[in-house]
Amino acid sequence: MAIVSAAVRINGLVISMPRPARHHTILQALDEATGVGNVADQGFLTDRGKYMTRVEAMQEAIRCDQQFRDPVRGAELFSENLW
């Protein structure tokens, strides 16, 4: 599975935007619409629609040999690493 977009999860609902959207873009839109953007869990969606946490997404990106744009630091994936 490849990581294809940034996503946030709030109360079991997953919200994403197509890349190059970043987490802050999604959180800002969510906050403007609902006022609860700051309580969302940040992660990513795969090409199969599976939500993964930042740590799970990093492991998957490495396993799939995805190309990293920026140097990887730590165990968590950031959208800046990919696009």
CORURQUI-V854342 format. One line per field, one symbol per residue. ss: DSSP state (A for helix, B for strand, O for the rest). phi: phi as a letter, one per 30 degrees, with the letter a starting at -180 (. if undefined). A space follows every 50 residues. Layout:
ss: ???
phi: ???
This chain:
ss: OOBBBBBBBBOOBBBBOOOOOOAAAAAAAAAAAAOOAAAOBBBBBBOOOO BBBAAAAAAAAAAOOOOOOOOOOOOOOOAAAAO
phi: .cdcadabbbhiccbbbddceceddddddddddbibddcddcabccdcid dbdeddddddddddhddcdcedbiccdbeddca
